Amino acid sequence: MKLYIETSVPNFLFTEDAPEKRRVTEVFFEWLKFSEHKVFSSEIVFEELREAPEGKRNKLLRALSDLEPAMIPVTEEAARLCRFYLDRGILPPRY
């Protein structure tokens, strides 16, 4: 199985207001370290994590880096799709 880890996943490791989600995510991250499934992420996810508040930033980056995800490049096709979504208001620029 190939698993893509996006920004919200490592964020759940440090959530204060949803302890059940935090615990499930902790177990998931531990499982991934021993799993034979391939973990993927992208530089965009790392860029978003770098924008986290200072106290949380390094924890988020370390948690995701520890999984040693294969990096999916942002292709021109993906950038065009992003522009399409933004131009048509399908997604707001913030997201």
Sequence and secondary structure as in RCSB ss.txt:
>XXXX:A:sequence
MKLYIETSVPNFLFTEDAPEKRRVTEVFFEWLKFSEHKVFSSEIVFEELREAPEGKRNKLLRALSDLEPAMIPVT
EEAARLCRFYLDRGILPPRY
>XXXX:A:secstr
 EEE  THHHHGGG SS HHHHHHHHHHHHHHHH  SEEEEEHHHHHHHHTS HHHHHHHHHHHHHT  EEE   
HHHHHHHHHHHHTTSS TT 
